[in-house]
Amino acid sequence: MGLLNIIRRMALREKLSTREIARRTGMSRNTITKYLNAGTIEPQFTTPERQSKLDPFADKLTGWLKTEA
C-alpha cells in the first residue's frame, strides 16, 4: 500500500488530524496537507517484460530437473 493511501486512510477513516498523521509518518505537516489537498491518484508503474538471465539455459535446466526427479 502506497504512502498516499495510508495518509488518506488516516485522515478519512480514522479521522486523525494533520499533526497526528505527521507525527506517525515522520513527514512534515505541510507535506501531509499538500498530499490531502492534491486529490491525485498514486501512480502505478508497470515493469516491462525482460528476459531472465537463465532463459538461454532453460532447456538444459529443465532436462536436469527431469532426470533428477
TARABEL-V510234 format. One record per residue. N is the residue number from 1. RES is the residue in one letter. OMEGA is omega in radians with two decimals (* if undefined). NEAR is the number of other C-alpha atoms within 10 Angstrom. Layout:
((N RES OMEGA NEAR) (N RES OMEGA NEAR))
This chain:
((1 M -3.09 5) (2 G -3.11 9) (3 L 3.12 11) (4 L 3.10 15) (5 N 3.14 14) (6 I 3.14 12) (7 I 3.13 20) (8 R 3.13 18) (9 R 3.12 13) (10 M -3.07 16) (11 A -3.00 17) (12 L -3.09 11) (13 R -3.07 8) (14 E 3.10 9) (15 K 3.11 12) (16 L 3.11 15) (17 S 3.12 13) (18 T 3.14 19) (19 R 3.14 14) (20 E 3.10 14) (21 I 3.11 21) (22 A 3.14 18) (23 R -3.10 12) (24 R -3.10 11) (25 T -3.11 12) (26 G 3.13 9) (27 M 3.12 12) (28 S 3.08 14) (29 R 3.11 16) (30 N 3.12 12) (31 T 3.12 12) (32 I 3.13 20) (33 T 3.13 15) (34 K 3.13 11) (35 Y -3.12 16) (36 L -3.13 17) (37 N -3.05 9) (38 A -3.14 9) (39 G -3.14 10) (40 T 3.08 9) (41 I -3.12 8) (42 E -3.09 10) (43 P 3.07 7) (44 Q -3.09 7) (45 F 3.09 6) (46 T 3.10 6) (47 T -3.13 6) (48 P 3.10 6) (49 E -3.14 6) (50 R 3.07 6) (51 Q 3.06 8) (52 S 3.08 9) (53 K -3.12 8) (54 L -3.11 10) (55 D 3.11 10) (56 P -3.08 10) (57 F -3.04 10) (58 A -3.13 12) (59 D -3.14 11) (60 K 3.13 11) (61 L 3.11 12) (62 T 3.09 11) (63 G 3.12 10) (64 W -3.13 11) (65 L 3.12 10) (66 K -3.14 8) (67 T 3.13 7) (68 E -3.11 7) (69 A * 5))
